[in-house]
């Protein structure tokens, strides 16, 4: 049975996740069903299309009771968050390392499906020793900071403007999937994913990679053509 004391002192958390809008140096095909950002660590600003994507994302979210916007430190995430925040009417926009661009988990060969193990390990082969040690700690901190029911008696609605890998990691966490399964969870530029964490209920994915706020010509950027639905 759920802990009644805990349930009485927490409320539902709605976590809105958005990958940064299109940047000036687009990703190449990223990997395993995932338009990943390995190697995309330059300081690229947004393209004109990316600025429009970010503004439209902000307009979509303007009707939601969002009280905080968190973003990673790279310029493309910072600019996206600023443009979104302009549509939200004074909501605090803050940078945090946990929302940055990093590899959250590197699996061993034994964890992976036999038919795709070589493909997945090849995709992750470019990660440095530093990334392999730093990423999991940041991922742990992101889960601690952004997930689970909100303390207190009021619902919490927060937006995190981040990168593809962290979105995959937090979706995997919400579904209690194996740690390696962040691979293959896709996020297009300025697409919206929404997770819900409620007391006494399993966490849920309400939206995944939703691009309904974008016109056709601005959808699926950051995806190789074969992954565009």
Buried (B, 14 or more C-beta within 10 A) or exposed (E): EEEEEEBEEBBBBBBBBBBBBBBBEBBEEBBBBBBBBBEBEEEBEBBEBBBBBBBBBBBBBBEEEBBBBBBBEBBBBBBBBBBBBBBBEEBEBEBBEBBBBBBBBBBEEEBBEEEBBEBBBEBBEEBEEEBEEBBBEBBEEBBEBBBBBBEEEEBBBBBBBBBBBBBBBBBBBBBEEEBBBBBBBBBBBBBBBBBBBBBEEEBEBBBBBBBEBBEEEBBBBBBBEEBEE
